[in-house]
Amino acid sequence: MGETRAYVSRQGQGPIVAVGGGSGPSLVARALARELERLIAVVCTTDRGSSTGACRRLFRMPAPGDMRAILSTMAVLSGQEAWAALLERRLQCEGNPDLHGMALGNLILAGLFQQEKDLRLVALTMARLLGIRGVVLP
């Protein structure tokens, strides 16, 4: 597996944009922890993982998993460890295969998506609720 590194030029103080999916944006955010307020993470919404795939199917929404992961990482880096742990909590629901193993954060994002109908607004609302530094965009 390749190593992810982040280099920050101190010459300019503009935004730092990370584009990707999976663990990529989270690795970049951790590497840029001291520059987090400058970070704009643009994440994929096409994942088909088990929890994310169930959300896509059940709620007819873009995949929330990668967005949840970067929001969780940025919450930790912003001092919101308890909220991050809650977002990552996997539900135990043996009688319902769609909910069993579902990340609670995916359900929260699904609820916000039903309310807002716009994944960009979901990301901005969730970031505000979590008090994170930086921006997450789908």
C-alpha positions, 0 to 999 in steps of 0.5 A: 500500500502506498504512503500518503503524504501532504506538503503545505506551502506556507507562502500562500494561505489559500485553500487546500483541496483534497479530492478522493474517496475511501480513506484518502481524504481522512489521511490528508486531513490527519496530515494537515491537522494544523491547517484544517481550516484551510482544507476542502475535502471533496469526497466520492458518493458512489461507494457500494459498501455494505452500510453505504449500499444499504443507505443508497438502496433504502433511502435513494440517496448518494452514498454517504459512507466516505462523507461520514468518514471524513466528517468523523475524522475532521470532528476528532481533529476539531476536538469532537471525539465523542461525536466522531465515535457516535458517527462510526458506531455500528448498529447491532440488529441481527433481525434486520440485515439492512440495519445490522452493521449500519454506521449510525452516522450513515443513518443521520446523514440519510435523515438530513438528506430526506430533510434537505434533498441536497447532499451538499447542504447535508455536508455543510449542516453536519459540519456545522453541527459537529463544529468542525474546522474545514469544509466537506463537499460531496 
